[in-house]
Amino acid sequence: MSTLKEFSNSLIFPLGDKLPEQFSKFFIGQVHLNMLTTTGVSIGNVTFEPACRNNWHIHHKGGQMLLVTAGEGYYQEWGKPAQKLKAGDVVNIPAEVKHWHGATKDSFFSHLAIEVPAVGGSNEWLEPVTDEEYLQLK
């Protein structure tokens, strides 16, 4: 496993700041966000430190796309097995699908999060992905 500095030197887009507390409460572990644009389509470079993941959540009315740029991580939809992700993978998350994503235990993980714009769209943050659930992933 590399250090955060080594990993950030390999990123296509610069590492962002640590999330502010009002958002970090929806994550287990440390995450960094660099908003690339908020005009029209919102695109953020999101970097998860090893074992960091977000809570289960739903994008209402508008979906999300993840373009994996570095490291290894997971994506899981409610009721389905987790998918392991690596650089070059693309995940299309339709509106109203309960899901989570984050880093593997031993790797940093970066993706571009592209929010599909929708009138009245919102994110609903739900329960954490428990250590018991997470540690079973291979």
N, CA and C atoms as an extended XYZ file, in Angstrom:
414
Properties=species:S:1:pos:R:3:atomname:S:1:resname:S:1:resid:I:1 pbc="F F F"
N         0.847       -1.174        0.000 N   MET     1
C         0.000        0.000        0.000 CA  MET     1
C         0.891        1.236        0.000 C   MET     1
N         0.548        2.188       -0.820 N   SER     2
C         1.309        3.434       -0.859 CA  SER     2
C         0.797        4.394        0.218 C   SER     2
N         1.502        5.490        0.376 N   THR     3
C         1.046        6.534        1.295 CA  THR     3
C         0.074        7.444        0.538 C   THR     3
N        -0.643        8.284        1.269 N   LEU     4
C        -1.560        9.222        0.638 CA  LEU     4
C        -0.803       10.147       -0.322 C   LEU     4
N         0.371       10.604        0.091 N   LYS     5
C         1.151       11.497       -0.775 CA  LYS     5
C         1.558       10.794       -2.064 C   LYS     5
N         2.052        9.557       -1.955 N   GLU     6
C         2.436        8.798       -3.152 CA  GLU     6
C         1.229        8.575       -4.059 C   GLU     6
N         0.106        8.191       -3.465 N   PHE     7
C        -1.102        7.948       -4.255 CA  PHE     7
C        -1.561        9.233       -4.929 C   PHE     7
N        -1.572       10.342       -4.198 N   SER     8
C        -2.056       11.606       -4.774 CA  SER     8
C        -1.172       12.063       -5.933 C   SER     8
N         0.123       11.729       -5.905 N   ASN     9
C         1.012       12.079       -7.014 CA  ASN     9
C         0.684       11.300       -8.288 C   ASN     9
N        -0.034       10.187       -8.147 N   SER    10
C        -0.385        9.372       -9.311 CA  SER    10
C        -1.759        9.720       -9.888 C   SER    10
N        -2.492       10.617       -9.254 N   LEU    11
C        -3.860       10.921       -9.680 CA  LEU    11
C        -3.884       11.803      -10.928 C   LEU    11
N        -4.881       11.593      -11.753 N   ILE    12
C        -5.096       12.420      -12.943 CA  ILE    12
C        -5.543       13.819      -12.525 C   ILE    12
N        -6.469       13.879      -11.565 N   PHE    13
C        -6.977       15.144      -11.040 CA  PHE    13
C        -6.442       15.321       -9.621 C   PHE    13
N        -6.175       16.540       -9.207 N   PRO    14
C        -5.581       16.754       -7.879 CA  PRO    14
C        -6.459       16.237       -6.739 C   PRO    14
N        -5.772       15.772       -5.696 N   LEU    15
C        -6.436       15.338       -4.477 CA  LEU    15
C        -7.181       16.526       -3.875 C   LEU    15
N        -8.353       16.279       -3.386 N   GLY    16
C        -9.132       17.346       -2.770 CA  GLY    16
C        -8.890       17.440       -1.278 C   GLY    16
N        -9.653       18.325       -0.658 N   ASP    17
C        -9.599       18.511        0.786 CA  ASP    17
C       -10.404       17.414        1.480 C   ASP    17
N       -10.104       17.217        2.761 N   LYS    18
C       -10.925       16.318        3.566 CA  LYS    18
C       -12.337       16.884        3.588 C   LYS    18
N       -13.315       15.992        3.596 N   LEU    19
C       -14.702       16.451        3.624 CA  LEU    19
C       -15.006       17.229        4.890 C   LEU    19
N       -15.823       18.265        4.789 N   PRO    20
C       -16.258       18.965        6.008 CA  PRO    20
C       -17.108       18.032        6.874 C   PRO    20
N       -17.135       18.329        8.154 N   GLU    21
C       -17.814       17.457        9.119 CA  GLU    21
C       -19.271       17.181        8.761 C   GLU    21
N       -19.955       18.160        8.168 N   GLN    22
C       -21.368       17.939        7.853 CA  GLN    22
C       -21.569       16.810        6.848 C   GLN    22
N       -20.536       16.480        6.061 N   PHE    23
C       -20.628       15.378        5.102 CA  PHE    23
C       -19.842       14.157        5.556 C   PHE    23
N       -18.757       14.344        6.295 N   SER    24
C       -17.918       13.215        6.704 CA  SER    24
C       -18.680       12.248        7.613 C   SER    24
N       -19.770       12.699        8.216 N   LYS    25
C       -20.557       11.803        9.076 CA  LYS    25
C       -21.239       10.700        8.268 C   LYS    25
N       -21.243       10.823        6.943 N   PHE    26
C       -21.839        9.807        6.081 CA  PHE    26
C       -20.806        8.818        5.555 C   PHE    26
N       -19.592        8.849        6.120 N   PHE    27
C       -18.492        7.985        5.693 CA  PHE    27
C       -17.849        7.321        6.894 C   PHE    27
N       -17.350        6.109        6.681 N   ILE    28
C       -16.495        5.451        7.658 CA  ILE    28
C       -15.094        5.563        7.081 C   ILE    28
N       -14.212        6.268        7.776 N   GLY    29
C       -12.865        6.502        7.276 CA  GLY    29
C       -12.742        7.886        6.665 C   GLY    29
N       -11.583        8.132        6.056 N   GLN    30
C       -11.280        9.464        5.526 CA  GLN    30
C       -11.471        9.526        4.014 C   GLN    30
N       -12.167       10.570        3.584 N   VAL    31
C       -12.409       10.794        2.157 CA  VAL    31
C       -12.004       12.230        1.822 C   VAL    31
N       -11.566       12.430        0.571 N   HIS    32
C       -11.143       13.736        0.077 CA  HIS    32
C       -11.982       14.071       -1.153 C   HIS    32
N       -12.346       15.352       -1.297 N   LEU    33
C       -13.189       15.765       -2.418 CA  LEU    33
C       -12.598       16.988       -3.099 C   LEU    33
N       -12.464       16.889       -4.415 N   ASN    34
C       -12.061       18.014       -5.257 CA  ASN    34
C       -13.163       18.198       -6.292 C   ASN    34
N       -14.002       19.211       -6.095 N   MET    35
C       -15.064       19.479       -7.062 CA  MET    35
C       -14.440       20.077       -8.322 C   MET    35
N       -14.595       19.372       -9.434 N   LEU    36
C       -14.025       19.823      -10.702 CA  LEU    36
C       -14.938       20.832      -11.373 C   LEU    36
N       -16.248       20.646      -11.212 N   THR    37
C       -17.220       21.620      -11.721 CA  THR    37
C       -18.550       21.417      -11.008 C   THR    37
N       -19.262       22.515      -10.833 N   THR    38
C       -20.630       22.466      -10.298 CA  THR    38
C       -21.574       23.201      -11.243 C   THR    38
N       -21.077       23.562      -12.417 N   THR    39
C       -21.880       24.269      -13.412 CA  THR    39
C       -22.516       23.250      -14.347 C   THR    39
N       -23.831       23.207      -14.381 N   GLY    40
C       -24.529       22.225      -15.215 CA  GLY    40
C       -24.481       20.863      -14.570 C   GLY    40
N       -23.512       20.063      -14.965 N   VAL    41
C       -23.318       18.737      -14.395 CA  VAL    41
C       -22.270       18.852      -13.289 C   VAL    41
N       -22.541       18.271      -12.147 N   SER    42
C       -21.623       18.299      -11.016 CA  SER    42
C       -20.650       17.122      -11.129 C   SER    42
N       -19.333       17.434      -11.109 N   ILE    43
C       -18.316       16.383      -11.198 CA  ILE    43
C       -17.308       16.587      -10.076 C   ILE    43
N       -17.150       15.565       -9.262 N   GLY    44
C       -16.194       15.626       -8.167 CA  GLY    44
C       -15.189       14.497       -8.255 C   GLY    44
N       -13.930       14.810       -7.978 N   ASN    45
C       -12.906       13.787       -7.839 CA  ASN    45
C       -12.914       13.363       -6.370 C   ASN    45
N       -13.347       12.133       -6.119 N   VAL    46
C       -13.495       11.624       -4.755 CA  VAL    46
C       -12.408       10.588       -4.503 C   VAL    46
N       -11.644       10.778       -3.430 N   THR    47
C       -10.578        9.841       -3.081 CA  THR    47
C       -10.841        9.286       -1.691 C   THR    47
N       -10.932        7.970       -1.612 N   PHE    48
C       -11.153        7.254       -0.362 CA  PHE    48
C        -9.820        6.687        0.115 C   PHE    48
N        -9.505        6.871        1.388 N   GLU    49
C        -8.346        6.197        1.953 CA  GLU    49
C        -8.707        4.725        2.189 C   GLU    49
N        -7.706        3.831        2.347 N   PRO    50
C        -8.010        2.406        2.507 CA  PRO    50
C        -9.075        2.152        3.577 C   PRO    50
N        -9.998        1.239        3.243 N   ALA    51
C       -11.119        0.810        4.090 CA  ALA    51
C       -12.193        1.882        4.284 C   ALA    51
N       -12.050        3.030        3.652 N   CYS    52
C       -13.078        4.069        3.740 CA  CYS    52
C       -14.224        3.725        2.788 C   CYS    52
N       -15.429        3.966        3.260 N   ARG    53
C       -16.613        3.771        2.411 CA  ARG    53
C       -17.701        4.718        2.871 C   ARG    53
N       -18.628        4.994        1.945 N   ASN    54
C       -19.753        5.834        2.329 CA  ASN    54
C       -20.901        4.970        2.831 C   ASN    54
N       -21.857        5.620        3.466 N   ASN    55
C       -23.062        4.930        3.918 CA  ASN    55
C       -23.895        4.521        2.705 C   ASN    55
N       -24.800        3.614        2.948 N   TRP    56
C       -25.815        3.333        1.954 CA  TRP    56
C       -26.520        4.663        1.649 C   TRP    56
N       -26.874        4.877        0.403 N   HIS    57
C       -27.570        6.114        0.050 CA  HIS    57
C       -28.332        5.940       -1.255 C   HIS    57
N       -29.211        6.898       -1.511 N   ILE    58
C       -30.061        6.893       -2.712 CA  ILE    58
C       -30.007        8.278       -3.329 C   ILE    58
N       -29.850        8.318       -4.648 N   HIS    59
C       -29.953        9.569       -5.401 CA  HIS    59
C       -31.378        9.633       -5.951 C   HIS    59
N       -32.162       10.553       -5.427 N   HIS    60
C       -33.556       10.671       -5.862 CA  HIS    60
C       -33.658       11.553       -7.104 C   HIS    60
N       -34.425       11.100       -8.048 N   LYS    61
C       -34.759       11.787       -9.307 CA  LYS    61
C       -33.612       11.848      -10.305 C   LYS    61
N       -32.381       11.950       -9.878 N   GLY    62
C       -31.227       11.944      -10.783 CA  GLY    62
C       -30.243       10.894      -10.321 C   GLY    62
N       -29.628       10.195      -11.236 N   GLY    63
C       -28.679        9.149      -10.874 CA  GLY    63
C       -27.267        9.682      -10.741 C   GLY    63
N       -26.317        8.763      -10.798 N   GLN    64
C       -24.907        9.105      -10.648 CA  GLN    64
C       -24.085        8.145      -11.507 C   GLN    64
N       -22.975        8.650      -12.015 N   MET    65
C       -22.008        7.799      -12.703 CA  MET    65
C       -20.681        7.890      -11.956 C   MET    65
N       -20.005        6.757      -11.847 N   LEU    66
C       -18.673        6.706      -11.264 CA  LEU    66
C       -17.697        6.285      -12.353 C   LEU    66
N       -16.650        7.084      -12.552 N   LEU    67
C       -15.575        6.750      -13.482 CA  LEU    67
C       -14.336        6.519      -12.636 C   LEU    67
N       -13.926        5.277      -12.497 N   VAL    68
C       -12.810        4.940      -11.610 CA  VAL    68
C       -11.502        5.342      -12.284 C   VAL    68
N       -10.692        6.136      -11.556 N   THR    69
C        -9.451        6.656      -12.119 CA  THR    69
C        -8.202        6.064      -11.481 C   THR    69
N        -8.290        5.503      -10.276 N   ALA    70
C        -7.095        4.970       -9.615 CA  ALA    70
C        -7.491        4.085       -8.438 C   ALA    70
N        -6.611        3.145       -8.111 N   GLY    71
C        -6.808        2.301       -6.942 CA  GLY    71
C        -7.845        1.211       -7.158 C   GLY    71
N        -8.273        0.634       -6.031 N   GLU    72
C        -9.284       -0.431       -6.063 CA  GLU    72
C       -10.372       -0.132       -5.050 C   GLU    72
N       -11.597       -0.441       -5.434 N   GLY    73
C       -12.720       -0.190       -4.540 CA  GLY    73
C       -13.860       -1.143       -4.795 C   GLY    73
N       -14.988       -0.813       -4.179 N   TYR    74
C       -16.200       -1.617       -4.314 CA  TYR    74
C       -17.383       -0.714       -4.633 C   TYR    74
N       -18.364       -1.324       -5.302 N   TYR    75
C       -19.685       -0.727       -5.495 CA  TYR    75
C       -20.682       -1.829       -5.205 C   TYR    75
N       -21.738       -1.491       -4.451 N   GLN    76
C       -22.756       -2.493       -4.154 CA  GLN    76
C       -24.132       -1.872       -4.155 C   GLN    76
N       -25.051       -2.543       -4.838 N   GLU    77
C       -26.464       -2.188       -4.793 CA  GLU    77
C       -27.142       -3.069       -3.755 C   GLU    77
N       -28.148       -2.529       -3.111 N   TRP    78
C       -28.900       -3.240       -2.079 CA  TRP    78
C       -29.422       -4.560       -2.646 C   TRP    78
N       -29.171       -5.663       -1.930 N   GLY    79
C       -29.669       -6.970       -2.329 CA  GLY    79
C       -28.818       -7.676       -3.377 C   GLY    79
N       -27.703       -7.072       -3.791 N   LYS    80
C       -26.829       -7.680       -4.795 CA  LYS    80
C       -25.415       -7.799       -4.219 C   LYS    80
N       -24.599       -8.698       -4.793 N   PRO    81
C       -23.216       -8.791       -4.314 CA  PRO    81
C       -22.404       -7.557       -4.695 C   PRO    81
N       -21.386       -7.259       -3.907 N   ALA    82
C       -20.494       -6.126       -4.191 CA  ALA    82
C       -19.666       -6.436       -5.437 C   ALA    82
N       -19.369       -5.385       -6.205 N   GLN    83
C       -18.500       -5.493       -7.379 CA  GLN    83
C       -17.170       -4.846       -7.040 C   GLN    83
N       -16.075       -5.530       -7.344 N   LYS    84
C       -14.758       -4.930       -7.150 CA  LYS    84
C       -14.463       -4.044       -8.360 C   LYS    84
N       -13.921       -2.848       -8.091 N   LEU    85
C       -13.666       -1.867       -9.135 CA  LEU    85
C       -12.181       -1.532       -9.210 C   LEU    85
N       -11.730       -1.199      -10.426 N   LYS    86
C       -10.355       -0.770      -10.661 CA  LYS    86
C       -10.366        0.333      -11.707 C   LYS    86
N        -9.221        0.985      -11.894 N   ALA    87
C        -9.118        2.089      -12.854 CA  ALA    87
C        -9.655        1.664      -14.219 C   ALA    87
N       -10.471        2.538      -14.802 N   GLY    88
C       -11.085        2.284      -16.097 CA  GLY    88
C       -12.510        1.775      -16.010 C   GLY    88
N       -12.948        1.317      -14.830 N   ASP    89
C       -14.323        0.833      -14.682 CA  ASP    89
C       -15.296        2.004      -14.629 C   ASP    89
N       -16.493        1.768      -15.139 N   VAL    90
C       -17.564        2.759      -15.146 CA  VAL    90
C       -18.789        2.123      -14.495 C   VAL    90
N       -19.408        2.851      -13.576 N   VAL    91
C       -20.625        2.379      -12.913 CA  VAL    91
C       -21.716        3.405      -13.173 C   VAL    91
N       -22.822        2.949      -13.725 N   ASN    92
C       -23.987        3.805      -13.964 CA  ASN    92
C       -25.021        3.474      -12.890 C   ASN    92
N       -25.317        4.429      -12.034 N   ILE    93
C       -26.234        4.207      -10.915 CA  ILE    93
C       -27.538        4.939      -11.216 C   ILE    93
N       -28.602        4.201      -11.535 N   PRO    94
C       -29.877        4.857      -11.812 CA  PRO    94
C       -30.451        5.538      -10.565 C   PRO    94
N       -31.310        6.491      -10.791 N   ALA    95
C       -32.028        7.131       -9.692 CA  ALA    95
C       -32.789        6.074       -8.896 C   ALA    95
N       -32.922        6.326       -7.608 N   GLU    96
C       -33.721        5.514       -6.676 CA  GLU    96
C       -33.102        4.165       -6.333 C   GLU    96
N       -31.834        3.927       -6.660 N   VAL    97
C       -31.168        2.664       -6.332 CA  VAL    97
C       -30.328        2.856       -5.067 C   VAL    97
N       -30.628        2.086       -4.031 N   LYS    98
C       -29.870        2.132       -2.785 CA  LYS    98
C       -28.525        1.444       -3.019 C   LYS    98
N       -27.424        2.140       -2.644 N   HIS    99
C       -26.094        1.620       -2.928 CA  HIS    99
C       -25.049        2.260       -2.005 C   HIS    99
N       -23.825        1.763       -2.096 N   TRP   100
C       -22.666        2.375       -1.444 CA  TRP   100
C       -21.449        2.109       -2.314 C   TRP   100
N       -20.352        2.867       -2.060 N   HIS   101
C       -19.080        2.632       -2.736 CA  HIS   101
C       -17.954        3.101       -1.836 C   HIS   101
N       -16.764        2.534       -2.067 N   GLY   102
C       -15.613        2.909       -1.265 CA  GLY   102
C       -14.403        2.067       -1.609 C   GLY   102
N       -13.331        2.283       -0.864 N   ALA   103
C       -12.042        1.633       -1.113 CA  ALA   103
C       -12.028        0.204       -0.576 C   ALA   103
N       -11.107       -0.593       -1.134 N   THR   104
C       -10.829       -1.894       -0.535 CA  THR   104
C       -10.029       -1.664        0.752 C   THR   104
N        -9.840       -2.732        1.498 N   LYS   105
C        -9.129       -2.626        2.775 CA  LYS   105
C        -7.683       -2.161        2.610 C   LYS   105
N        -7.067       -2.519        1.482 N   ASP   106
C        -5.628       -2.313        1.310 CA  ASP   106
C        -5.264       -1.310        0.224 C   ASP   106
N        -6.222       -0.551       -0.285 N   SER   107
C        -5.918        0.350       -1.397 CA  SER   107
C        -6.632        1.683       -1.238 C   SER   107
N        -5.971        2.731       -1.675 N   PHE   108
C        -6.673        3.991       -1.893 CA  PHE   108
C        -7.572        3.784       -3.108 C   PHE   108
N        -8.540        4.666       -3.308 N   PHE   109
C        -9.512        4.508       -4.396 CA  PHE   109
C       -10.006        5.888       -4.806 C   PHE   109
N        -9.893        6.198       -6.096 N   SER   110
C       -10.390        7.478       -6.607 CA  SER   110
C       -11.346        7.248       -7.760 C   SER   110
N       -12.395        8.040       -7.766 N   HIS   111
C       -13.314        8.027       -8.900 CA  HIS   111
C       -13.861        9.426       -9.122 C   HIS   111
N       -14.273        9.669      -10.346 N   LEU   112
C       -15.043       10.865      -10.637 CA  LEU   112
C       -16.491       10.522      -10.372 C   LEU   112
N       -17.158       11.323       -9.576 N   ALA   113
C       -18.587       11.156       -9.306 CA  ALA   113
C       -19.316       12.215      -10.125 C   ALA   113
N       -20.105       11.741      -11.067 N   ILE   114
C       -20.855       12.630      -11.947 CA  ILE   114
C       -22.322       12.526      -11.564 C   ILE   114
N       -22.862       13.632      -11.089 N   GLU   115
C       -24.261       13.670      -10.677 CA  GLU   115
C       -25.122       14.006      -11.884 C   GLU   115
N       -26.068       13.141      -12.179 N   VAL   116
C       -26.988       13.383      -13.276 CA  VAL   116
C       -28.007       14.418      -12.799 C   VAL   116
N       -28.043       15.587      -13.448 N   PRO   117
C       -28.925       16.648      -12.957 CA  PRO   117
C       -30.398       16.272      -13.099 C   PRO   117
N       -31.177       16.671      -12.105 N   ALA   118
C       -32.617       16.441      -12.127 CA  ALA   118
C       -33.288       17.519      -11.299 C   ALA   118
N       -34.381       18.024      -11.797 N   VAL   119
C       -35.154       19.017      -11.048 CA  VAL   119
C       -35.670       18.347       -9.783 C   VAL   119
N       -35.372       18.941       -8.647 N   GLY   120
C       -35.826       18.391       -7.373 CA  GLY   120
C       -35.025       17.188       -6.915 C   GLY   120
N       -33.876       16.916       -7.543 N   GLY   121
C       -33.053       15.775       -7.148 CA  GLY   121
C       -32.429       15.987       -5.778 C   GLY   121
N       -32.184       14.905       -5.075 N   SER   122
C       -31.573       14.975       -3.753 CA  SER   122
C       -30.897       13.648       -3.437 C   SER   122
N       -30.019       13.675       -2.441 N   ASN   123
C       -29.385       12.460       -1.925 CA  ASN   123
C       -29.977       12.156       -0.563 C   ASN   123
N       -30.310       10.913       -0.341 N   GLU   124
C       -30.794       10.463        0.963 CA  GLU   124
C       -29.734        9.554        1.566 C   GLU   124
N       -29.121       10.003        2.655 N   TRP   125
C       -28.091        9.228        3.328 CA  TRP   125
C       -28.752        8.285        4.322 C   TRP   125
N       -28.330        7.025        4.303 N   LEU   126
C       -28.944        5.986        5.113 CA  LEU   126
C       -27.913        5.387        6.074 C   LEU   126
N       -28.117        4.143        6.463 N   GLU   127
C       -27.286        3.502        7.477 CA  GLU   127
C       -25.878        3.205        6.955 C   GLU   127
N       -24.898        3.128        7.886 N   PRO   128
C       -23.533        2.780        7.489 CA  PRO   128
C       -23.435        1.340        6.987 C   PRO   128
N       -22.427        1.073        6.184 N   VAL   129
C       -22.044       -0.291        5.833 CA  VAL   129
C       -21.237       -0.782        7.030 C   VAL   129
N       -21.738       -1.783        7.715 N   THR   130
C       -21.103       -2.221        8.965 CA  THR   130
C       -19.754       -2.884        8.697 C   THR   130
N       -18.904       -2.899        9.705 N   ASP   131
C       -17.627       -3.605        9.592 CA  ASP   131
C       -17.873       -5.076        9.262 C   ASP   131
N       -18.895       -5.668        9.862 N   GLU   132
C       -19.203       -7.085        9.606 CA  GLU   132
C       -19.488       -7.309        8.119 C   GLU   132
N       -20.308       -6.454        7.504 N   GLU   133
C       -20.608       -6.569        6.076 CA  GLU   133
C       -19.355       -6.330        5.236 C   GLU   133
N       -18.626       -5.273        5.561 N   TYR   134
C       -17.483       -4.837        4.780 CA  TYR   134
C       -16.340       -5.863        4.837 C   TYR   134
N       -16.049       -6.379        6.017 N   LEU   135
C       -14.908       -7.286        6.178 CA  LEU   135
C       -15.126       -8.639        5.519 C   LEU   135
N       -16.357       -8.953        5.100 N   GLN   136
C       -16.630      -10.199        4.387 CA  GLN   136
C       -16.294      -10.098        2.893 C   GLN   136
N       -16.077       -8.869        2.405 N   LEU   137
C       -15.810       -8.697        0.969 CA  LEU   137
C       -14.423       -9.189        0.615 C   LEU   137
N       -14.305       -9.747       -0.561 N   LYS   138
C       -13.017      -10.260       -1.037 CA  LYS   138
C       -12.487       -9.395       -2.147 C   LYS   138
